[in-house]
Amino acid sequence: MKSVSRFIALSELLSALTSTVVTLVDAPEGQEVAVRSVAFLDVEDPAPDAAVSQPLPEVYLQVGVSDTDAQRWLRELGRHCPPQYRPRVVFSKGADQVREAAHDAGVALVAVHPQARWEMVHTLIERITGHGAGPRTVASTPAPDTDLFGLAQSVAESTHGLVTIEDDQYRLLAYSADSSAGADAVRRLSVLGRQGPPGYMHWLQREGIFDRLRNSGDAVEVPAQSEWETRRRIAIGIREPGGPGVRQRTVLGTIWVQEGAEPLRTDSPRVLRGAASIAGRVIWRTRHAPTADALLIQRLLGEHGGEVDVASFAEAFGMAVHGHAALVGFAPHERHSEQSRSDMHRGVVTLRLHASAFRQDCVTTLIGDRLYVLFPEHHSAERVTAWTRQVIVQLADRSALPLRAAIAAPVDGLSDAARARAEVDRVLDRTADLPDAEPVTTLAGSRTTVLLAEILTLIADHPHLRDPRLDTLIDYDRKYSADLRSSLDAYLTHRGDVRTAATALNIHPNTLRYRIRRATQLLGLDLDNAPDRLLLEIQLAVHRQSTPSPRGARV
């Protein structure tokens, strides 16, 4: 049994389910009784008795329970359960057999079409009642920007049509509320959870409708067909989110709008274009939402606020709580780009296969564009490093997926996993975009790079730590094209070797000597003084970090 949060009237629920799926048989207390939670009636459920001390779910679905057992349960409900604790409605495919018992118990009875799928009815009731909070207000469907049923209803109201939303295999995902009048056979069969007649589907294929839906971003006209007793339709393909580009966006499904008792509105194609964009985002989010297992792993690694019961996690995943572990974080070479995220999603399955082959009890999860692999009780950091290097080489060769990795080991049991992930991220953040960086490293192996990058970032983020004298030098360069800053950079990089620095800059040594004298005069610094020289090197490094040179350049 699953409780949801908002009461709605039975009449609203029936309207949303549509008369194609359900029909009200009897409502002793009227159609305005409030319902909120739904449960399956289980043959093992004990008969209600006087000990009932809290309300039962308002809606029960008679699934897998014989009519005889349902009658017995309803009679016991009427005899022993206090009226304020009784359910309000029972949905049944054997309504004629349980009608009298339901009426005597004061419970509304709704007949469910024999061909309707119970899981669809259950899911739909939860969706209809499961959004929003607080007391019941005006009848509403879920928000159209977060739920496909709400979107279908909005499209129906805007087009005056009957709407179904299907996935890329033409399986029903959502539909709008309507009366049976005006719905043709294909619409009714779709709402009942099945595809249209095979002959009609073949006709759509033969007429090129499916091809046009796949290849066009516009609404497609589907004329009425007397042979299949269908009415006019317009439809549009649903594509994954993203702007126009070279890569063809994946088709996620289709929105169909059937013309009902009145003609479709003339702006219906425009409405469909907007609806397809919203549906693409909803379906994409649903498909990419982390599973319950993924959420647990992510919380163990400190995401979503952390707070994981480590003992329960270990039991659920068959892992040891204690013992040295190892955490590997993989990231694309190019950060913060749509292509890097797409490439990482593409390589996740392969990475997980490699990880499971190396250690069957490992756990993996994708957070952003980084994949993390936790190897429990792994005592050999060398073996983990060798495996990581091998995987990166294989993915680069076979999948053209360039990756880099950071390793935290040893990790002191599962309770230390969040700290280990922070260490891995610290390394990956500070070694990104370095042309000569090692593809696999650790904090110990890249501590100079990491600490220096963090120090420079700290200075860059606090203006009061920036030396304004360097701005004077940069302004002078900009005004006179003097190249004093780059000359200082080269001179300090080559540890005061004028000839080597001049050769790197392709200028005469005397020219460099003049530039260094002029720069130190403007700055008021003495390069023979160690603190002055250290401060200047730090300030120049901060400037380089905030204004990076072209890839591969060395200044």
C-alpha positions as CSV (number, residue, x, y, z in Angstrom):
1,M,0.0,0.0,0.0
2,K,1.3,3.4,-0.9
3,S,-0.2,6.6,0.5
4,V,-0.2,9.8,-1.5
5,S,-0.8,13.4,-0.5
6,R,-3.9,15.0,-2.0
7,F,-7.6,14.3,-1.6
8,I,-9.7,14.6,-4.8
9,A,-13.3,13.8,-5.4
10,L,-14.3,10.4,-6.8
11,S,-16.0,12.2,-9.7
12,E,-12.7,13.8,-10.7
13,L,-10.9,10.5,-10.5
14,L,-13.4,8.8,-12.8
15,S,-13.2,11.7,-15.3
16,A,-9.4,11.4,-15.4
17,L,-9.5,7.7,-15.9
18,T,-12.1,8.1,-18.7
19,S,-15.2,6.0,-19.4
20,T,-13.2,3.9,-21.8
21,V,-11.4,2.3,-18.8
22,V,-13.9,2.6,-15.9
23,T,-17.6,3.0,-15.3
24,L,-19.3,4.0,-12.1
25,V,-21.7,1.2,-11.0
26,D,-22.9,2.5,-7.6
27,A,-22.0,5.3,-5.2
28,P,-24.1,5.0,-2.0
29,E,-22.4,8.1,-0.5
30,G,-22.3,10.1,-3.8
31,Q,-19.6,10.9,-6.2
32,E,-18.1,13.7,-4.2
33,V,-16.5,11.4,-1.5
34,A,-12.8,12.2,-1.2
35,V,-10.1,9.7,-2.1
36,R,-6.4,9.9,-1.7
37,S,-4.6,6.6,-1.2
38,V,-4.8,3.3,-3.2
39,A,-4.0,-0.3,-2.4
40,F,-4.4,-3.8,-3.9
41,L,-7.0,-6.0,-2.1
42,D,-5.0,-9.0,-1.0
43,V,-6.7,-12.4,-0.4
44,E,-4.5,-12.7,2.7
45,D,-5.8,-9.4,4.2
46,P,-7.5,-10.1,7.5
47,A,-11.2,-9.3,7.6
48,P,-11.9,-5.9,9.1
49,D,-13.0,-6.0,12.7
50,A,-13.7,-3.8,15.6
51,A,-10.0,-3.5,16.3
52,V,-9.5,-1.2,13.3
53,S,-8.1,2.0,14.8
54,Q,-7.0,4.0,11.8
55,P,-8.5,4.7,8.3
56,L,-8.0,2.1,5.6
57,P,-6.9,3.3,2.1
58,E,-9.7,5.1,0.3
59,V,-9.4,3.1,-2.9
60,Y,-9.0,-0.7,-3.2
61,L,-8.3,-2.6,-6.5
62,Q,-9.7,-6.1,-6.7
63,V,-6.7,-7.8,-8.3
64,G,-6.2,-11.5,-8.1
65,V,-9.0,-11.9,-5.5
66,S,-12.0,-13.9,-6.4
67,D,-15.5,-12.4,-6.4
68,T,-16.4,-14.7,-3.5
69,D,-13.5,-13.5,-1.3
70,A,-14.2,-9.9,-2.3
71,Q,-17.9,-10.3,-1.2
72,R,-16.8,-11.8,2.1
73,W,-14.3,-9.0,2.7
74,L,-16.9,-6.3,1.9
75,R,-19.6,-7.9,4.2
76,E,-17.1,-8.0,7.1
77,L,-16.2,-4.4,6.4
78,G,-19.9,-3.4,6.7
79,R,-20.4,-5.4,9.9
80,H,-17.3,-4.4,11.9
81,C,-15.3,-1.5,10.5
82,P,-16.4,2.0,11.7
83,P,-17.8,4.1,8.9
84,Q,-15.1,6.8,9.2
85,Y,-12.3,4.1,8.7
86,R,-13.8,2.3,5.7
87,P,-12.5,2.7,2.1
88,R,-14.6,4.9,-0.2
89,V,-14.5,2.9,-3.4
90,V,-13.6,-0.5,-4.8
91,F,-12.5,-1.0,-8.5
92,S,-13.5,-4.4,-9.8
93,K,-13.7,-6.4,-13.1
94,G,-16.4,-8.5,-11.5
95,A,-18.7,-5.6,-10.5
96,D,-22.0,-7.5,-11.0
97,Q,-21.0,-10.2,-8.5
98,V,-19.8,-7.8,-5.7
99,R,-22.3,-4.9,-6.3
100,E,-24.7,-5.9,-3.5
101,A,-22.0,-6.4,-0.9
102,A,-20.3,-3.1,-1.8
103,H,-23.7,-1.2,-1.5
104,D,-24.4,-2.7,1.9
105,A,-21.0,-1.7,3.1
106,G,-21.6,1.9,1.9
107,V,-18.7,1.6,-0.6
108,A,-18.8,3.0,-4.1
109,L,-18.2,0.4,-6.8
110,V,-16.4,1.1,-10.1
111,A,-16.3,-1.4,-13.0
112,V,-13.0,-1.7,-14.8
113,H,-12.9,-2.7,-18.5
114,P,-11.9,-6.4,-18.8
115,Q,-9.0,-5.5,-21.1
116,A,-7.6,-2.7,-19.0
117,R,-4.3,-3.5,-17.3
118,W,-4.4,-3.3,-13.5
119,E,-0.9,-1.9,-13.3
120,M,-1.9,0.9,-15.6
121,V,-5.0,1.7,-13.5
122,H,-3.0,1.6,-10.2
123,T,-0.2,3.9,-11.7
124,L,-2.8,6.3,-13.1
125,I,-4.6,6.7,-9.8
126,E,-1.3,7.3,-8.0
127,R,-0.4,10.0,-10.5
128,I,-3.7,11.7,-10.4
129,T,-3.8,11.9,-6.6
130,G,-0.1,12.0,-5.9
131,H,0.9,15.6,-6.8
132,G,0.3,18.8,-4.7
133,A,-0.4,19.0,-1.0
134,G,-2.9,20.4,1.4
135,P,-6.7,20.2,1.3
136,R,-8.5,19.4,-1.8
137,T,-9.1,22.3,-4.2
138,V,-10.4,22.4,-7.7
139,A,-10.1,19.3,-9.8
140,S,-6.7,19.1,-11.3
141,T,-4.4,17.0,-13.2
142,P,-0.6,16.9,-12.4
143,A,1.5,19.8,-13.6
144,P,2.1,19.6,-17.4
145,D,5.8,20.4,-17.0
146,T,6.5,17.5,-14.7
147,D,3.9,14.8,-15.6
148,L,2.8,13.4,-18.9
149,F,-0.9,13.0,-17.8
150,G,-1.0,16.7,-16.9
151,L,0.6,17.5,-20.3
152,A,-1.9,15.3,-22.2
153,Q,-4.8,17.1,-20.5
154,S,-3.4,20.5,-21.3
155,V,-2.9,19.6,-24.9
156,A,-6.5,18.2,-25.1
157,E,-7.9,21.5,-23.7
158,S,-5.8,23.6,-26.1
159,T,-6.6,21.6,-29.2
160,H,-10.2,20.3,-28.5
161,G,-8.9,16.8,-29.3
162,L,-8.3,13.5,-27.5
163,V,-4.7,13.0,-26.6
164,T,-2.4,10.0,-26.1
165,I,1.3,10.0,-25.5
166,E,3.3,6.9,-26.4
167,D,6.9,5.9,-26.1
168,D,9.2,5.0,-29.0
169,Q,7.7,1.5,-29.1
170,Y,4.2,2.9,-29.3
171,R,3.3,1.8,-25.8
172,L,0.9,4.1,-23.9
173,L,2.5,6.5,-21.4
174,A,-0.4,8.9,-20.7
175,Y,-3.7,10.1,-22.1
176,S,-6.2,12.9,-21.6
177,A,-9.6,12.5,-19.9
178,D,-12.6,12.3,-22.2
179,S,-16.0,10.6,-22.6
180,S,-16.4,7.6,-24.8
181,A,-18.3,9.7,-27.3
182,G,-15.9,10.7,-30.1
183,A,-13.2,8.2,-29.3
184,D,-12.5,5.8,-32.2
185,A,-11.4,2.2,-31.9
186,V,-7.7,3.0,-32.1
187,R,-8.1,5.5,-29.3
188,R,-10.0,3.1,-27.1
189,L,-7.5,0.3,-27.6
190,S,-4.6,2.6,-26.9
191,V,-6.1,3.8,-23.7
192,L,-6.8,0.2,-22.6
193,G,-3.0,-0.4,-22.8
194,R,-2.7,-2.1,-26.2
195,Q,-1.5,-0.9,-29.6
196,G,-3.8,-0.1,-32.5
197,P,-5.0,-2.9,-34.8
198,P,-2.1,-4.4,-36.7
199,G,-3.7,-3.5,-40.1
200,Y,-3.9,0.1,-39.1
201,M,-0.3,0.1,-37.9
202,H,0.8,-1.4,-41.2
203,W,-1.2,1.3,-43.0
204,L,0.7,4.0,-41.0
205,Q,3.9,2.4,-41.9
206,R,3.0,2.0,-45.6
207,E,1.9,5.7,-45.9
208,G,5.2,6.8,-44.4
209,I,3.6,8.3,-41.3
210,F,6.2,6.7,-39.0
211,D,9.1,7.9,-41.2
212,R,7.8,11.5,-41.1
213,L,7.4,11.4,-37.4
214,R,11.0,10.2,-37.0
215,N,12.5,12.7,-39.4
216,S,10.4,15.8,-39.0
217,G,10.1,18.2,-36.1
218,D,6.7,19.4,-37.3
219,A,3.2,18.0,-36.7
220,V,2.2,15.3,-39.2
221,E,-1.4,15.1,-40.6
222,V,-3.0,11.6,-40.4
223,P,-6.3,11.5,-42.3
224,A,-9.4,9.6,-41.2
225,Q,-9.6,6.0,-42.5
226,S,-13.0,4.5,-43.0
227,E,-11.5,1.0,-43.4
228,W,-10.3,1.2,-39.8
229,E,-13.0,3.5,-38.5
230,T,-10.6,6.1,-37.4
231,R,-11.0,9.8,-37.3
232,R,-8.5,12.5,-38.3
233,R,-5.4,12.8,-36.3
234,I,-2.3,15.0,-36.0
235,A,0.8,13.7,-34.4
236,I,4.4,14.8,-33.6
237,G,7.6,13.0,-32.7
238,I,9.0,13.5,-29.2
239,R,12.8,14.0,-29.2
240,E,15.4,14.1,-26.4
241,P,16.2,17.6,-25.2
242,G,18.9,19.7,-26.8
243,G,19.4,22.4,-29.4
244,P,19.7,21.8,-33.1
245,G,23.0,20.3,-34.1
246,V,24.7,17.9,-36.4
247,R,23.8,14.9,-34.3
248,Q,20.3,13.5,-34.8
249,R,18.4,13.7,-31.5
250,T,16.9,10.4,-30.4
251,V,13.2,9.9,-30.8
252,L,11.6,9.2,-27.5
253,G,7.9,8.8,-28.5
254,T,4.9,10.3,-30.1
255,I,2.0,12.6,-29.2
256,W,-1.3,11.8,-31.0
257,V,-4.3,14.0,-31.1
258,Q,-7.5,12.5,-32.4
259,E,-10.3,14.8,-33.6
260,G,-13.3,14.3,-31.4
261,A,-16.8,15.7,-31.5
262,E,-15.6,19.1,-32.8
263,P,-12.8,20.0,-35.2
264,L,-9.3,20.5,-33.9
265,R,-8.3,24.1,-33.4
266,T,-6.2,25.7,-36.2
267,D,-3.2,26.4,-33.9
268,S,-3.0,22.7,-32.8
269,P,0.3,22.1,-34.7
270,R,1.9,25.0,-32.7
271,V,0.6,23.5,-29.5
272,L,2.0,20.1,-30.4
273,R,5.5,21.5,-31.0
274,G,5.5,23.0,-27.6
275,A,4.1,19.9,-26.0
276,A,6.7,17.7,-27.7
277,S,9.5,19.8,-26.2
278,I,8.0,19.4,-22.7
279,A,7.4,15.7,-23.2
280,G,11.0,15.2,-24.3
281,R,12.3,16.7,-21.1
282,V,9.9,14.7,-18.9
283,I,10.7,11.4,-20.6
284,W,14.4,12.1,-20.7
285,R,14.4,13.0,-17.0
286,T,12.5,9.8,-16.1
287,R,14.8,7.6,-18.1
288,H,17.9,9.2,-16.6
289,A,16.6,9.4,-13.0
290,P,18.8,7.4,-10.7
291,T,17.4,4.1,-9.4
292,A,17.0,3.5,-5.7
293,D,20.3,1.6,-5.7
294,A,22.0,4.4,-7.5
295,L,20.7,7.0,-5.0
296,L,22.0,4.9,-2.1
297,I,25.4,4.7,-3.6
298,Q,25.4,8.4,-4.4
299,R,24.5,9.2,-0.8
300,L,27.3,6.9,0.4
301,L,29.6,9.1,-1.6
302,G,28.3,12.2,-0.1
303,E,25.7,13.3,-2.7
304,H,22.2,14.3,-1.9
305,G,23.2,15.2,1.7
306,G,24.8,11.9,2.5
307,E,23.3,10.4,5.7
308,V,23.4,6.7,4.8
309,D,23.0,3.8,7.3
310,V,26.3,2.1,6.5
311,A,25.3,-1.2,8.1
312,S,22.1,-1.4,6.1
313,F,23.9,-0.3,2.9
314,A,26.5,-3.1,3.4
315,E,23.8,-5.7,4.0
316,A,21.8,-4.5,0.9
317,F,24.9,-4.7,-1.4
318,G,26.6,-7.7,0.2
319,M,29.7,-5.7,1.2
320,A,31.9,-5.5,4.3
321,V,31.5,-2.4,6.4
322,H,35.1,-2.3,7.4
323,G,38.4,-3.0,5.7
324,H,40.5,-1.1,3.3
325,A,38.7,-0.1,0.1
326,A,39.6,1.8,-3.0
327,L,37.7,4.5,-4.9
328,V,38.3,5.4,-8.6
329,G,36.8,8.4,-10.2
330,F,36.7,8.7,-14.0
331,A,36.2,11.9,-15.9
332,P,36.3,13.1,-19.5
333,H,39.3,15.1,-20.6
334,E,37.2,18.0,-21.7
335,R,35.2,19.5,-18.8
336,H,31.8,21.2,-18.7
337,S,30.7,20.5,-22.2
338,E,27.6,18.8,-23.6
339,Q,29.8,16.5,-25.7
340,S,31.8,15.4,-22.6
341,R,28.7,14.5,-20.7
342,S,27.3,12.6,-23.8
343,D,30.6,10.7,-24.2
344,M,30.6,9.8,-20.5
345,H,27.1,8.4,-20.6
346,R,28.1,6.4,-23.7
347,G,31.1,4.8,-21.9
348,V,29.3,4.0,-18.6
349,V,28.1,0.6,-19.5
350,T,31.6,-0.5,-20.7
351,L,33.2,0.9,-17.6
352,R,30.8,-0.9,-15.4
353,L,31.4,-4.2,-17.2
354,H,35.2,-3.8,-16.8
355,A,34.8,-2.9,-13.1
356,S,32.5,-5.9,-12.4
357,A,34.9,-8.3,-14.2
358,F,37.8,-7.0,-12.0
359,R,35.8,-7.2,-8.8
360,Q,32.3,-8.6,-8.7
361,D,31.3,-6.9,-5.4
362,C,32.2,-3.4,-6.6
363,V,29.5,-0.6,-6.8
364,T,29.4,2.1,-9.5
365,T,27.5,5.3,-10.0
366,L,27.5,8.2,-12.4
367,I,27.3,11.7,-10.8
368,G,27.4,14.5,-13.3
369,D,30.0,13.6,-15.9
370,R,32.0,11.4,-13.6
371,L,31.8,7.7,-12.9
372,Y,32.9,6.4,-9.5
373,V,33.8,2.8,-8.8
374,L,34.1,1.6,-5.2
375,F,36.1,-1.6,-4.7
376,P,35.5,-2.9,-1.1
377,E,38.2,-4.6,0.9
378,H,40.8,-4.0,-1.7
379,H,44.3,-4.1,-0.2
380,S,46.4,-3.6,-3.4
381,A,46.4,0.0,-4.6
382,E,48.9,-1.1,-7.3
383,R,46.5,-3.6,-8.8
384,V,43.7,-1.0,-8.8
385,T,46.1,1.5,-10.5
386,A,47.1,-1.0,-13.1
387,W,43.5,-1.9,-13.9
388,T,42.5,1.8,-14.2
389,R,45.4,2.4,-16.7
390,Q,44.3,-0.6,-18.7
391,V,40.7,0.4,-18.9
392,I,41.6,4.0,-20.0
393,V,43.8,2.7,-22.8
394,Q,41.1,0.2,-23.9
395,L,38.3,2.8,-24.0
396,A,40.6,5.2,-25.9
397,D,41.5,2.6,-28.5
398,R,38.1,0.9,-28.9
399,S,35.6,3.6,-28.2
400,A,37.5,6.8,-28.9
401,L,36.6,7.9,-25.4
402,P,39.6,9.8,-23.8
403,L,39.4,9.6,-20.0
404,R,41.5,10.5,-17.0
405,A,41.2,9.1,-13.5
406,A,42.0,9.7,-9.9
407,I,42.3,7.1,-7.2
408,A,41.8,7.3,-3.4
409,A,43.3,4.4,-1.6
410,P,43.2,3.1,1.0
411,V,39.7,4.0,2.0
412,D,38.9,3.2,5.6
413,G,35.7,1.2,5.1
414,L,32.3,2.3,3.7
415,S,32.0,5.2,6.3
416,D,35.1,6.8,4.6
417,A,33.7,6.7,1.1
418,A,32.4,10.3,1.1
419,R,35.8,11.6,2.2
420,A,37.4,9.5,-0.5
421,R,35.1,10.9,-3.2
422,A,36.0,14.5,-2.1
423,E,39.6,13.6,-2.4
424,V,39.1,12.1,-5.9
425,D,37.1,15.2,-7.0
426,R,39.8,17.5,-5.6
427,V,42.4,15.8,-7.8
428,L,40.2,15.7,-10.9
429,D,39.2,19.3,-10.5
430,R,42.8,20.6,-10.2
431,T,44.4,18.4,-12.9
432,A,41.9,19.0,-15.7
433,D,43.0,20.6,-19.0
434,L,46.7,20.1,-18.3
435,P,48.3,18.8,-21.5
436,D,51.1,16.9,-19.7
437,A,49.0,15.6,-16.8
438,E,49.2,11.9,-15.9
439,P,46.0,10.0,-17.1
440,V,45.9,8.2,-13.7
441,T,47.0,9.9,-10.5
442,T,46.4,10.2,-6.8
443,L,46.4,13.1,-4.4
444,A,49.9,12.0,-3.2
445,G,51.1,11.8,-6.8
446,S,49.8,15.3,-7.8
447,R,49.9,17.2,-4.5
448,T,52.1,20.0,-5.8
449,T,49.7,20.6,-8.7
450,V,46.6,20.3,-6.6
451,L,47.8,22.6,-3.7
452,L,49.2,25.2,-6.1
453,A,46.0,25.3,-8.1
454,E,44.0,25.6,-4.9
455,I,46.2,28.4,-3.6
456,L,45.9,30.3,-6.9
457,T,42.2,29.9,-7.0
458,L,41.9,31.2,-3.4
459,I,43.9,34.3,-4.3
460,A,41.9,34.8,-7.5
461,D,38.6,34.5,-5.6
462,H,39.6,37.2,-3.1
463,P,40.4,40.5,-4.8
464,H,42.2,41.9,-1.7
465,L,44.9,39.2,-2.2
466,R,45.6,40.4,-5.7
467,D,48.6,42.8,-6.1
468,P,47.3,46.0,-7.9
469,R,50.9,46.7,-9.1
470,L,50.5,43.9,-11.6
471,D,47.5,45.6,-13.1
472,T,49.8,48.7,-13.6
473,L,52.2,46.5,-15.6
474,I,49.4,44.9,-17.7
475,D,47.9,48.4,-18.5
476,Y,51.4,49.6,-19.6
477,D,51.7,46.5,-21.9
478,R,48.2,47.2,-23.4
479,K,49.0,50.9,-24.0
480,Y,52.5,50.5,-25.4
481,S,52.6,46.8,-26.7
482,A,55.6,46.4,-24.5
483,D,55.4,42.7,-23.5
484,L,56.8,43.3,-20.1
485,R,54.6,40.7,-18.3
486,S,55.5,37.9,-20.7
487,S,59.2,38.9,-20.4
488,L,59.0,38.7,-16.6
489,D,57.2,35.3,-16.9
490,A,60.0,33.9,-19.1
491,Y,62.7,35.3,-17.0
492,L,61.3,33.8,-13.8
493,T,60.5,30.5,-15.5
494,H,64.1,30.1,-16.5
495,R,65.4,31.1,-13.1
496,G,67.0,34.3,-14.2
497,D,68.9,32.9,-17.1
498,V,68.7,35.8,-19.5
499,R,70.1,34.1,-22.6
500,T,67.8,31.1,-22.3
501,A,64.7,33.2,-21.6
502,A,65.6,35.6,-24.5
503,T,65.9,32.6,-26.9
504,A,62.5,31.3,-25.8
505,L,61.0,34.8,-26.5
506,N,63.0,35.1,-29.7
507,I,64.5,38.4,-28.7
508,H,68.0,39.8,-28.1
509,P,69.3,39.3,-24.5
510,N,69.8,43.1,-24.1
511,T,66.1,43.7,-25.1
512,L,65.1,41.3,-22.3
513,R,67.4,43.0,-19.8
514,Y,65.8,46.4,-20.7
515,R,62.3,45.0,-20.3
516,I,63.1,43.4,-16.9
517,R,64.6,46.8,-15.6
518,R,61.5,48.7,-16.9
519,A,59.1,46.2,-15.4
520,T,60.7,46.2,-12.0
521,Q,60.7,50.0,-12.0
522,L,57.0,50.1,-12.7
523,L,56.3,47.5,-10.1
524,G,58.6,48.8,-7.4
525,L,60.0,45.3,-6.8
526,D,63.5,43.9,-6.4
527,L,64.0,40.6,-8.1
528,D,67.1,39.9,-6.0
529,N,64.8,40.0,-2.9
530,A,63.4,36.5,-2.3
531,P,59.9,37.7,-0.9
532,D,59.5,40.1,-3.8
533,R,60.4,37.4,-6.3
534,L,58.0,34.8,-4.7
535,L,55.1,37.3,-4.6
536,L,55.6,38.3,-8.2
537,E,55.7,34.6,-9.3
538,I,52.4,33.9,-7.5
539,Q,50.7,37.0,-8.9
540,L,51.8,36.1,-12.4
541,A,50.6,32.5,-12.0
542,V,47.2,33.8,-10.8
543,H,47.0,35.9,-13.9
544,R,47.9,33.0,-16.1
545,Q,45.2,30.9,-14.5
546,S,42.5,33.5,-15.0
547,T,43.5,34.2,-18.6
548,P,44.7,30.8,-19.9
549,S,47.0,30.6,-22.9
550,P,46.1,28.6,-26.1
551,R,46.4,24.9,-25.6
552,G,50.0,23.8,-25.6
553,A,51.5,27.3,-25.2
554,R,54.0,27.9,-22.5
555,V,54.6,31.4,-21.1
